[in-house]
């Protein structure tokens, strides 16, 4: 684990300190198990020595058998305790890491997800956290056994025959040297394996998300080739790791078997000449068998720690990322939002792009007013809405909400004040009701019915087999684009925030439905501040002010009638749409 302070490392330390009693109980139980295991060879020694005596009747063999049975039962009970305490602690750490990672991701602005693949996040949330859990849980067990059981076994072996024990310990320096050399190589290889796993996860995720497109265009071969190529890279990285660990573990066994060969050769001779008793020789072999696990455990600890450290490094790389949109240390809380929005000479460029997405944008919307945003694709309409939500921070200029710079307001206050309908609404794989309420309790049936009517969803819901309880499938697969758009509008209306942002709210509905939705928005005028971006001019024709954007700049502004009379882009679009969209 890293020595320096990092988000994941700090969380692990807090979790372990919080459960120190469970860890202490688990380690104590583990030590008891080790002591009981160390007792077994002593019992066997006495039994063997009794059997080896001339004329032995074996009167005490039953007693020795009962002692071994009792030791076995005690080992089972204490083994259950240490597994519950130590592995349970590792599970709590795993839960804490996963919650911390998810909380971190939830607190990051959308700009963060523009630069990181979903596959990387999924790999961190699953495989990486699992490796950290294994390093903590089984790592504690293996390290304790490697130190305590190994040391105690050596002590008993020294008690039986010090010279023979010295011969057995000859391979130990080789274990330390090989562990140090191969451990570093394993760490580098594990990081490459985890990166390849993240890449493969992202490749599979994208192909599954686009499965209908792949089927529609017959891209089976290409999709399979992409997944196969990514999987092959993952296999290659794993095979590189196998080549290293494939050397490491056989080396541990080789050194162990070398010790066993020395015991059989030298210890057998000493037993034959009476230097040690047959019972001592059998007990020595048993202690050497107990030594095998600590020697293997040492290798396993190194394996687990290298995996865990590589995964923890990846988690810290994610959680150390500084958000481009940072929350103020002392946010201003101006009270209930009135809904006044103002842009003052705003300039904004997306990360990695030299050309501004919007440039020198200035406007003001009073509480209850409606602002329309029109312009060709890529003109900056959606960017303006994203900036109001503070998904990004402006490069220059200021955005004010109720007269306060957005950068001085707390993100929770901003989110509560604004309801947002995105151009591509997301639908969860639950029921329609769950997609409308988004987990909010206490919403009355009457209010739901009113929102359904406002969003032109009454007939749609009535026609579904289970009404509001109908399951819509992954990303709302059973719904049309227009139905998804109306569900997004309905849940924004249900939120009932003073500011409503709508990005092309009628782009996927027919003329009659679009007319109904525009009438709903007209009724909201005066009660909510609305910013509506739309390619359909009828959706913004009733706005108090309409801004025409071209290449990120305001080229015209005014009412619908004034813009039509002024000519330019707005006038041309009005002529094209005349009579086509009558609502």
C-alpha positions as CSV (number, residue, x, y, z in Angstrom):
1,X,0.0,0.0,0.0
2,X,1.2,3.5,-0.7
3,X,3.0,5.4,2.1
4,X,1.9,8.8,1.1
5,X,-1.5,10.2,2.0
6,X,-4.1,9.6,-0.8
7,X,-7.9,9.7,-0.8
8,X,-8.3,5.9,-1.0
9,X,-5.4,5.3,1.4
10,X,-6.9,7.7,4.0
11,X,-10.3,6.0,3.8
12,X,-8.7,2.5,4.3
13,X,-6.8,3.8,7.4
14,X,-10.0,5.2,8.9
15,X,-12.0,2.0,8.2
16,X,-9.3,-0.2,9.8
17,X,-9.0,2.1,12.9
18,X,-12.8,2.1,13.3
19,X,-12.8,-1.7,13.3
20,X,-9.7,-2.3,15.4
21,X,-11.6,-4.4,17.9
22,X,-12.8,-6.8,15.2
23,X,-9.2,-6.9,13.7
24,X,-7.7,-7.6,17.1
25,X,-10.3,-10.4,17.8
26,X,-9.6,-11.8,14.4
27,X,-5.8,-11.8,14.8
28,X,-6.1,-13.3,18.2
29,X,-8.4,-16.1,16.9
30,X,-5.9,-16.6,14.0
31,X,-3.0,-16.9,16.5
32,X,-5.0,-19.4,18.6
33,X,-5.6,-21.5,15.4
34,X,-1.8,-21.4,14.7
35,X,-1.0,-22.4,18.2
36,X,-3.4,-25.3,18.0
37,X,-1.9,-26.4,14.7
38,X,1.6,-26.2,16.4
39,X,0.3,-28.5,19.2
40,X,-0.7,-31.3,16.8
41,X,2.8,-32.4,16.0
42,X,3.6,-32.6,19.7
43,X,0.6,-34.9,20.2
44,X,1.7,-37.0,17.2
45,X,5.3,-37.2,18.5
46,X,4.1,-38.7,21.8
47,X,1.9,-41.1,20.0
48,X,4.7,-42.2,17.7
49,X,7.2,-42.5,20.5
50,X,4.8,-44.7,22.5
51,X,4.2,-46.9,19.5
52,X,7.9,-47.2,18.9
53,X,8.6,-48.5,22.4
54,X,9.3,-52.2,22.6
55,X,6.2,-54.1,23.7
56,X,4.0,-51.0,23.4
57,X,0.3,-51.7,24.1
58,X,-1.0,-48.4,22.8
59,X,-3.1,-47.8,25.8
60,X,-3.0,-44.0,25.3
61,X,-3.7,-43.9,21.6
62,X,-7.5,-43.4,22.3
63,X,-6.6,-40.4,24.5
64,X,-4.4,-38.9,21.8
65,X,-7.1,-39.4,19.2
66,X,-9.6,-37.5,21.4
67,X,-7.1,-34.7,22.0
68,X,-6.6,-34.4,18.2
69,X,-10.4,-34.4,17.7
70,X,-10.8,-31.6,20.3
71,X,-8.0,-29.6,18.7
72,X,-9.8,-30.0,15.3
73,X,-13.1,-28.7,16.7
74,X,-11.4,-25.8,18.4
75,X,-9.5,-24.9,15.2
76,X,-12.9,-24.9,13.3
77,X,-14.5,-22.6,15.8
78,X,-11.6,-20.1,15.9
79,X,-11.2,-20.3,12.2
80,X,-14.8,-19.2,11.8
81,X,-14.1,-16.3,14.1
82,X,-11.0,-15.0,12.3
83,X,-12.7,-15.3,8.9
84,X,-15.7,-13.4,10.2
85,X,-13.6,-10.6,11.8
86,X,-10.8,-10.2,9.3
87,X,-12.5,-11.0,6.0
88,X,-15.6,-9.1,7.2
89,X,-13.4,-6.1,7.9
90,X,-12.1,-6.3,4.3
91,X,-15.7,-6.3,3.0
92,X,-16.4,-3.2,5.0
93,X,-13.4,-1.5,3.5
94,X,-14.5,-2.6,0.1
95,X,-18.0,-1.1,0.7
96,X,-16.4,2.1,1.9
97,X,-14.1,2.4,-1.1
98,X,-17.0,1.8,-3.5
99,X,-19.2,4.3,-1.8
100,X,-16.4,6.8,-1.7
101,X,-15.7,6.3,-5.4
102,X,-19.3,6.7,-6.3
103,X,-19.7,9.7,-4.1
104,X,-16.6,11.2,-5.8
105,X,-18.0,10.5,-9.3
106,X,-21.4,12.0,-8.3
107,X,-19.6,15.2,-7.2
108,X,-17.7,15.6,-10.4
109,X,-19.0,17.9,-13.2
110,X,-19.9,16.6,-16.6
111,X,-16.5,17.9,-17.9
112,X,-14.8,15.1,-15.9
113,X,-16.7,12.4,-17.8
114,X,-15.6,14.0,-21.1
115,X,-12.1,12.8,-20.4
116,X,-12.5,9.4,-18.8
117,X,-13.9,6.2,-20.3
118,X,-16.8,4.5,-18.7
119,X,-14.9,1.2,-18.9
120,X,-12.1,2.7,-16.7
121,X,-14.7,3.7,-14.1
122,X,-16.4,0.3,-14.2
123,X,-13.0,-1.4,-13.8
124,X,-12.2,0.7,-10.8
125,X,-15.6,0.1,-9.2
126,X,-15.3,-3.7,-9.6
127,X,-12.0,-5.3,-10.3
128,X,-9.7,-2.7,-8.6
129,X,-11.7,-2.5,-5.4
130,X,-11.9,-6.3,-5.3
131,X,-8.1,-6.5,-5.5
132,X,-7.7,-4.0,-2.6
133,X,-10.2,-6.0,-0.5
134,X,-8.2,-9.2,-1.1
135,X,-4.9,-7.5,-0.3
136,X,-6.4,-6.3,3.1
137,X,-8.3,-9.4,4.1
138,X,-6.3,-12.4,3.0
139,X,-3.2,-10.2,3.1
140,X,-3.6,-9.8,6.9
141,X,-4.1,-13.6,7.2
142,X,-1.2,-14.6,5.1
143,X,1.1,-12.1,6.6
144,X,0.2,-13.2,10.2
145,X,0.7,-16.8,9.3
146,X,4.0,-16.1,7.5
147,X,5.3,-14.3,10.6
148,X,3.8,-16.1,13.6
149,X,3.2,-19.6,12.3
150,X,6.5,-19.6,10.5
151,X,8.5,-18.2,13.5
152,X,6.8,-20.6,15.9
153,X,7.4,-23.6,13.7
154,X,11.1,-22.7,13.4
155,X,11.2,-22.4,17.2
156,X,9.8,-25.8,17.7
157,X,12.2,-27.2,15.1
158,X,15.1,-25.6,16.9
159,X,13.9,-27.2,20.2
160,X,13.9,-30.6,18.5
161,X,17.3,-30.3,16.7
162,X,19.1,-26.9,16.2
163,X,21.6,-28.2,13.7
164,X,19.0,-29.8,11.5
165,X,16.9,-26.6,11.6
166,X,19.9,-24.6,10.4
167,X,20.3,-26.9,7.4
168,X,16.5,-26.5,6.6
169,X,16.8,-22.7,6.8
170,X,19.5,-22.5,4.1
171,X,17.1,-21.8,1.2
172,X,15.4,-18.8,3.1
173,X,17.7,-16.0,1.7
174,X,17.0,-17.2,-1.8
175,X,13.3,-16.7,-1.1
176,X,13.8,-13.1,0.1
177,X,16.0,-12.2,-2.9
178,X,13.6,-13.7,-5.5
179,X,10.6,-12.0,-3.8
180,X,12.2,-8.6,-4.0
181,X,13.2,-8.9,-7.6
182,X,10.0,-10.5,-8.9
183,X,7.7,-8.4,-6.7
184,X,8.6,-5.2,-8.5
185,X,8.1,-6.8,-11.9
186,X,4.7,-8.1,-10.8
187,X,3.5,-4.6,-9.7
188,X,4.3,-3.2,-13.1
189,X,2.6,-6.1,-14.8
190,X,-0.5,-5.9,-12.6
191,X,-1.0,-2.2,-13.6
192,X,-0.9,-3.2,-17.3
193,X,-3.4,-6.0,-16.7
194,X,-5.8,-3.6,-14.9
195,X,-5.5,-1.1,-17.7
196,X,-6.2,-3.8,-20.3
197,X,-9.2,-5.0,-18.3
198,X,-10.6,-1.4,-18.3
199,X,-10.1,-1.1,-22.0
200,X,-11.8,-4.5,-22.7
201,X,-14.7,-3.5,-20.4
202,X,-15.2,-0.2,-22.3
203,X,-15.1,-2.0,-25.6
204,X,-17.8,-4.5,-24.6
205,X,-19.9,-1.8,-23.0
206,X,-20.0,0.3,-26.1
207,X,-20.9,-2.7,-28.3
208,X,-23.7,-3.8,-26.0
209,X,-25.0,-0.2,-25.8
210,X,-25.1,0.0,-29.6
211,X,-26.3,-3.6,-30.2
212,X,-29.4,-2.4,-32.1
213,X,-27.3,-0.2,-34.4
214,X,-24.9,-3.2,-34.9
215,X,-27.8,-5.5,-35.9
216,X,-29.4,-2.9,-38.1
217,X,-26.2,-2.4,-40.1
218,X,-25.0,-5.9,-40.0
219,X,-21.8,-5.0,-38.2
220,X,-21.5,-8.4,-36.4
221,X,-18.0,-9.1,-37.8
222,X,-16.6,-5.7,-37.0
223,X,-18.0,-5.7,-33.5
224,X,-16.7,-9.2,-32.8
225,X,-13.3,-8.3,-34.2
226,X,-13.1,-5.2,-31.9
227,X,-14.0,-7.3,-28.8
228,X,-11.7,-10.1,-29.8
229,X,-8.8,-7.6,-30.3
230,X,-9.4,-6.1,-26.9
231,X,-9.8,-9.5,-25.2
232,X,-6.6,-10.7,-26.9
233,X,-4.7,-7.6,-25.5
234,X,-6.1,-8.5,-22.1
235,X,-4.9,-12.1,-22.5
236,X,-1.5,-11.0,-23.6
237,X,-1.1,-8.7,-20.5
238,X,-2.2,-11.6,-18.3
239,X,0.2,-14.0,-20.0
240,X,3.1,-11.6,-19.3
241,X,2.0,-11.6,-15.6
242,X,1.7,-15.4,-15.7
243,X,5.3,-15.6,-16.9
244,X,6.4,-13.7,-13.8
245,X,4.2,-15.4,-11.2
246,X,4.8,-18.7,-13.0
247,X,8.4,-18.4,-11.9
248,X,7.7,-17.0,-8.5
249,X,5.4,-19.7,-7.0
250,X,7.4,-22.8,-8.3
251,X,10.4,-21.2,-6.8
252,X,8.7,-21.2,-3.4
253,X,7.8,-24.9,-3.8
254,X,11.3,-25.7,-5.0
255,X,12.9,-24.1,-1.9
256,X,10.3,-25.9,0.3
257,X,11.0,-29.3,-1.3
258,X,14.7,-28.6,-1.0
259,X,14.2,-28.2,2.8
260,X,12.2,-31.4,2.8
261,X,14.9,-33.3,1.0
262,X,17.5,-32.1,3.6
263,X,15.3,-33.3,6.4
264,X,14.7,-36.7,4.9
265,X,18.4,-37.1,4.2
266,X,19.9,-35.6,7.4
267,X,17.1,-36.1,9.8
268,X,16.5,-39.7,8.8
269,X,20.1,-40.5,9.5
270,X,19.9,-38.8,12.9
271,X,16.8,-40.7,13.8
272,X,18.5,-44.0,12.7
273,X,21.5,-43.4,15.0
274,X,19.3,-42.3,17.9
275,X,20.2,-38.6,17.9
276,X,16.5,-37.9,17.8
277,X,13.5,-40.1,18.5
278,X,11.2,-41.4,15.7
279,X,8.5,-39.1,17.2
280,X,10.8,-36.1,17.0
281,X,11.5,-36.9,13.4
282,X,7.8,-37.2,12.5
283,X,7.1,-34.0,14.5
284,X,10.0,-32.3,12.7
285,X,8.5,-33.3,9.3
286,X,5.1,-32.0,10.5
287,X,6.6,-28.7,11.5
288,X,8.3,-28.5,8.2
289,X,4.9,-29.1,6.6
290,X,3.5,-26.2,8.6
291,X,6.5,-24.1,7.4
292,X,5.4,-24.8,3.8
293,X,2.3,-22.6,4.2
294,X,4.2,-19.6,5.6
295,X,6.7,-19.8,2.8
296,X,3.9,-20.0,0.3
297,X,2.0,-17.3,2.3
298,X,5.0,-15.0,1.9
299,X,4.8,-15.3,-1.9
300,X,1.0,-15.0,-1.7
301,X,1.3,-11.8,0.4
302,X,3.6,-10.3,-2.1
303,X,1.2,-11.3,-4.9
304,X,-1.8,-9.9,-3.1
305,X,0.0,-6.7,-2.0
306,X,1.3,-6.0,-5.5
307,X,-2.2,-6.5,-7.0
308,X,-3.8,-4.3,-4.3
309,X,-1.2,-1.6,-4.6
310,X,-1.6,-1.5,-8.4
311,X,-5.4,-1.2,-8.0
312,X,-5.1,1.3,-5.2
313,X,-2.8,3.5,-7.4
314,X,-5.5,3.4,-10.2
315,X,-8.3,4.3,-7.7
316,X,-6.2,7.2,-6.4
317,X,-5.4,8.4,-9.9
318,X,-9.2,8.8,-10.4
319,X,-10.0,10.2,-6.9
320,X,-7.1,12.7,-6.9
321,X,-8.5,14.3,-10.1
322,X,-9.3,18.0,-9.4
323,X,-12.6,19.0,-10.8
324,X,-12.6,21.8,-13.4
325,X,-15.7,23.1,-11.7
326,X,-14.9,23.5,-8.0
327,X,-17.4,24.2,-5.3
328,X,-16.8,27.4,-3.3
329,X,-15.3,26.9,0.2
330,X,-17.9,29.3,1.6
331,X,-20.9,29.2,-0.7
332,X,-23.3,32.1,-0.7
333,X,-26.9,31.1,0.2
334,X,-29.2,33.9,-1.1
335,X,-32.4,32.3,0.1
336,X,-35.3,31.0,-2.2
337,X,-34.4,31.4,-5.9
338,X,-36.4,34.1,-7.7
339,X,-35.1,33.0,-11.2
340,X,-33.1,36.0,-12.5
341,X,-30.5,34.9,-15.0
342,X,-27.8,37.1,-16.5
343,X,-24.8,36.5,-18.8
344,X,-22.1,39.2,-18.8
345,X,-19.6,39.1,-21.6
346,X,-19.3,35.3,-21.3
347,X,-16.6,33.4,-23.3
348,X,-16.3,29.6,-23.0
349,X,-14.1,27.1,-24.8
350,X,-14.4,23.3,-24.3
351,X,-11.2,21.6,-23.0
352,X,-8.9,20.8,-25.8
353,X,-10.5,23.2,-28.3
354,X,-9.0,26.5,-29.3
355,X,-12.1,28.0,-30.8
356,X,-14.6,29.3,-28.3
357,X,-18.0,27.5,-28.2
358,X,-19.6,30.9,-27.2
359,X,-18.0,34.3,-27.4
360,X,-19.0,37.6,-25.8
361,X,-22.5,36.4,-24.9
362,X,-24.5,38.9,-22.8
363,X,-28.2,38.9,-21.9
364,X,-30.6,39.2,-19.0
365,X,-33.7,37.3,-18.1
366,X,-35.9,38.6,-15.3
367,X,-37.9,36.2,-13.0
368,X,-40.8,34.7,-14.9
369,X,-39.5,35.7,-18.3
370,X,-38.9,33.4,-21.3
371,X,-35.8,33.5,-23.4
372,X,-35.6,31.6,-26.7
373,X,-32.3,30.4,-28.1
374,X,-32.2,29.6,-31.8
375,X,-29.4,29.0,-34.3
376,X,-27.9,26.3,-36.6
377,X,-26.4,23.1,-35.1
378,X,-23.2,23.9,-33.2
379,X,-24.0,27.5,-32.7
380,X,-23.8,27.3,-28.9
381,X,-27.4,26.8,-27.8
382,X,-26.8,23.7,-25.6
383,X,-23.6,25.2,-24.3
384,X,-25.5,28.2,-22.9
385,X,-27.8,25.9,-21.0
386,X,-24.9,23.8,-19.8
387,X,-23.2,27.0,-18.5
388,X,-26.4,28.0,-16.6
389,X,-26.4,24.6,-14.9
390,X,-22.7,25.1,-14.2
391,X,-21.7,21.9,-15.9
392,X,-18.7,24.0,-17.0
393,X,-17.2,27.2,-15.8
394,X,-16.9,30.2,-18.1
395,X,-13.4,31.0,-19.5
396,X,-14.1,34.7,-19.1
397,X,-17.1,36.8,-18.0
398,X,-19.7,36.0,-15.4
399,X,-23.1,34.2,-15.1
400,X,-25.4,35.5,-12.4
401,X,-28.3,33.8,-10.8
402,X,-30.4,36.1,-8.7
403,X,-27.5,38.6,-9.0
404,X,-24.8,36.2,-7.6
405,X,-22.0,34.7,-9.6
406,X,-22.6,31.0,-10.1
407,X,-19.1,30.3,-8.9
408,X,-20.0,31.7,-5.5
409,X,-23.2,29.5,-5.1
410,X,-23.3,26.0,-3.7
411,X,-23.9,23.3,-6.4
412,X,-26.9,21.9,-4.4
413,X,-28.6,25.3,-4.3
414,X,-28.1,25.6,-8.1
415,X,-29.5,22.1,-8.8
416,X,-32.5,22.8,-6.6
417,X,-33.2,26.1,-8.3
418,X,-33.1,24.6,-11.9
419,X,-35.0,21.9,-13.7
420,X,-33.4,20.7,-16.9
421,X,-34.7,18.8,-19.9
422,X,-31.8,17.6,-22.0
423,X,-31.7,17.1,-25.7
424,X,-31.2,13.4,-25.3
425,X,-33.2,12.4,-22.2
426,X,-32.0,9.5,-20.1
427,X,-34.5,6.9,-19.1
428,X,-33.8,4.4,-16.2
429,X,-34.6,0.7,-16.6
430,X,-37.5,0.9,-14.1
431,X,-41.2,1.9,-14.3
432,X,-42.6,5.1,-15.8
433,X,-43.6,6.3,-12.3
434,X,-40.0,5.7,-11.1
435,X,-38.7,7.7,-14.0
436,X,-41.0,10.5,-13.3
437,X,-40.5,10.8,-9.5
438,X,-36.8,9.9,-9.5
439,X,-37.1,8.5,-6.0
440,X,-39.0,11.4,-4.5
441,X,-41.7,10.2,-2.1
442,X,-45.0,11.8,-1.2
443,X,-46.1,12.9,-4.7
444,X,-49.8,12.7,-4.9
445,X,-51.7,10.8,-7.6
446,X,-53.5,14.1,-8.5
447,X,-50.2,15.9,-9.1
448,X,-48.9,13.0,-11.2
449,X,-52.0,13.1,-13.3
450,X,-51.7,16.9,-13.8
451,X,-48.1,16.6,-14.9
452,X,-49.0,13.7,-17.3
453,X,-51.7,15.9,-18.9
454,X,-49.3,18.9,-19.2
455,X,-46.7,16.6,-20.9
456,X,-49.2,15.0,-23.3
457,X,-48.6,11.6,-21.7
458,X,-52.1,10.7,-20.5
459,X,-53.1,8.6,-23.5
460,X,-49.6,7.0,-23.7
461,X,-49.7,5.8,-20.1
462,X,-53.4,4.7,-20.5
463,X,-52.4,2.6,-23.4
464,X,-49.6,0.7,-21.6
465,X,-50.4,-2.7,-20.0
466,X,-49.6,-1.6,-16.4
467,X,-50.0,2.1,-16.7
468,X,-47.5,4.1,-14.6
469,X,-46.1,0.8,-13.3
470,X,-45.1,-0.4,-16.7
471,X,-41.4,-1.4,-16.9
472,X,-39.7,0.5,-19.8
473,X,-36.6,-1.7,-20.1
474,X,-33.0,-0.7,-20.5
475,X,-32.8,3.0,-21.5
476,X,-36.5,3.0,-22.1
477,X,-36.3,0.5,-25.0
478,X,-40.1,0.1,-25.3
479,X,-40.6,3.9,-25.6
480,X,-40.3,6.1,-28.7
481,X,-38.0,9.1,-28.8
482,X,-41.0,11.4,-28.4
483,X,-42.3,9.5,-25.4
484,X,-38.9,9.7,-23.7
485,X,-38.8,13.4,-24.4
486,X,-42.2,13.9,-22.8
487,X,-41.2,11.8,-19.7
488,X,-38.2,14.1,-19.3
489,X,-40.4,17.2,-19.5
490,X,-42.9,15.7,-17.1
491,X,-40.3,15.0,-14.4
492,X,-38.9,18.5,-14.9
493,X,-42.4,19.9,-14.3
494,X,-42.8,17.6,-11.3
495,X,-39.6,19.1,-9.8
496,X,-41.3,22.5,-9.8
497,X,-38.1,24.6,-9.8
498,X,-38.2,28.4,-10.4
499,X,-35.9,28.1,-13.4
500,X,-36.6,25.7,-16.3
501,X,-34.1,24.9,-19.0
502,X,-35.3,23.1,-22.1
503,X,-33.1,21.8,-24.9
504,X,-35.1,21.1,-28.1
505,X,-38.2,20.0,-26.0
506,X,-40.4,19.3,-29.1
507,X,-37.8,18.0,-31.5
508,X,-39.1,14.4,-31.5
509,X,-42.8,14.8,-31.4
510,X,-45.4,15.4,-34.1
511,X,-47.1,18.7,-34.8
512,X,-50.2,18.1,-32.6
513,X,-48.2,16.9,-29.6
514,X,-45.8,19.8,-30.1
515,X,-48.6,22.3,-30.1
516,X,-49.9,20.8,-26.8
517,X,-46.4,21.1,-25.2
518,X,-46.0,24.7,-26.4
519,X,-49.3,25.6,-24.8
520,X,-48.1,24.0,-21.5
521,X,-45.0,26.2,-21.7
522,X,-47.1,29.3,-22.5
523,X,-49.1,28.7,-19.3
524,X,-45.9,28.5,-17.3
525,X,-44.7,31.9,-18.6
526,X,-44.7,34.4,-15.8
527,X,-44.5,31.7,-13.1
528,X,-41.1,30.2,-14.1
529,X,-38.0,31.6,-15.7
530,X,-37.5,29.6,-18.9
531,X,-34.6,29.3,-21.3
532,X,-35.7,27.3,-24.4
533,X,-33.3,26.2,-27.1
534,X,-35.1,24.9,-30.2
535,X,-34.8,24.4,-33.9
536,X,-38.6,24.7,-34.2
537,X,-39.3,28.4,-34.0
538,X,-42.9,27.8,-32.9
539,X,-41.5,26.5,-29.6
540,X,-39.9,29.9,-28.8
541,X,-42.2,32.3,-30.7
542,X,-44.0,33.3,-27.5
543,X,-40.8,34.2,-25.7
544,X,-40.2,37.6,-24.2
545,X,-36.9,37.7,-26.0
546,X,-35.3,35.5,-28.6
547,X,-31.5,35.3,-29.2
548,X,-30.2,34.1,-32.5
549,X,-26.8,32.4,-32.2
550,X,-24.4,31.7,-35.0
551,X,-20.8,30.3,-34.5
552,X,-21.1,31.1,-30.8
553,X,-22.0,34.8,-31.2
554,X,-25.3,36.6,-30.8
555,X,-26.2,37.9,-34.3
556,X,-29.7,39.1,-33.5
557,X,-32.2,39.4,-30.7
558,X,-35.7,40.5,-30.1
559,X,-39.3,39.3,-30.3
560,X,-40.5,36.8,-32.9
561,X,-42.2,39.5,-35.0
562,X,-39.1,41.8,-34.9
563,X,-36.7,39.0,-35.9
564,X,-38.9,37.9,-38.8
565,X,-39.1,41.5,-40.0
566,X,-35.3,42.0,-39.6
567,X,-34.3,39.2,-42.1
568,X,-31.3,37.0,-41.5
569,X,-31.2,33.4,-40.2
570,X,-34.3,33.7,-38.1
571,X,-36.4,35.0,-41.0
572,X,-35.1,32.3,-43.3
573,X,-36.0,29.6,-40.9
574,X,-39.5,31.1,-40.3
575,X,-40.1,31.1,-44.1
576,X,-38.9,27.4,-44.4
577,X,-41.1,26.3,-41.4
578,X,-44.2,28.3,-42.4
579,X,-47.1,26.0,-42.9
580,X,-45.0,22.9,-42.1
581,X,-45.2,23.1,-38.3
582,X,-48.4,24.9,-37.7
583,X,-48.4,24.7,-33.9
